[in-house]
Amino acid sequence: MELNEEQLKKLKELELECLRTLICLCEQNDLRWCLAGGSLLGAVRHQGFIPWDDDIDLIMPRRDYDVLCRLKMPEPYFLQCLKTEPACGILFAKLMNTDTVYIESSRRHMDIHHGVCVDIFPVDYYPEQGLPDLWQWGLHMLMHYRMRSLYADAHRIRPLYRKIGAELCMAVSKLILPDAQKAMIWYEQKLRHAERSSKVIVTGGAYGRKDIYRISWLGFCRKALFEGIPVNIPVHYDEILRQTYGCYMELPPAEERKGHHFAEVFHA
């Protein structure tokens, strides 16, 4: 179901509470983080949520992310990641309010925690170029399709040729990696030991090769406001947003101003 205006407002309020909790945890434990994806765009262009968006995304260096995954969360929060819930089917983390129920349509069949959350993506080193780049990208896409095959609505792709192509890729990924959970744990461990480089990738991100950045773009952060909350954004946000969205200060056509998450169940 698509959320109505009242539900969307409540969802955003709960997500902002998740964000405040995460910021507090990061400050207490000296962890680095910044906004990413649509949340970064929202902070720069709207000083908050993109009006039709419905989630909050952050990124953290792998070392800081791993520390976060080991921390005890305050009530009523749960950090969903491979370490805490191996069946979650994601290579990133969700700081989740367990007093809420928010079941994404694509994960409705999974026997895991389902709640309102913010998404936290680890940032890993990525090869400069050449064969190491090709090899790593091949592994990345193999894992991408294997994880996608776990989701209920993975087949909903248009146009038809993309749907067929994706289904073939998912079928091949299942043959190569029959045990998705073991494959994800192995891949995450491999990323932890990636060779240092001048490039990084947002692991679990949604933008393909646009999620590969120069490490210098993330070297320093500045403060911005997100719905009145002081947040970290990269000093080089312009380079990141141009790579991801092009002319990012221009609003998309009206027909494209839609949220991209659908809830099977939502109550709080």
Secondary structure, DSSP 8 states (H G I E B T S, - for coil): ----HHHHHHHHHHHHHHHHHHHHHHHHHT---EE-HHHHHHHHHTSS--TT----EEEEEHHHHHHHHHS---TTEEEESTTT-GGG--SSEEEEETTSEEEEGGGTT--S---EEEEEEEEEEE--SHHHHHHHHHHHHHHHHHHHTTSTTTT--SSHHHHHHHHHHHHHHHHH-S-HHHHHHHHHHHHHT----SEEEETT-SSGGGGEEEGGGGS-EEEEEETTEEEEEETTHHHHHHHHHSSTTS---GGG------EEEEE-
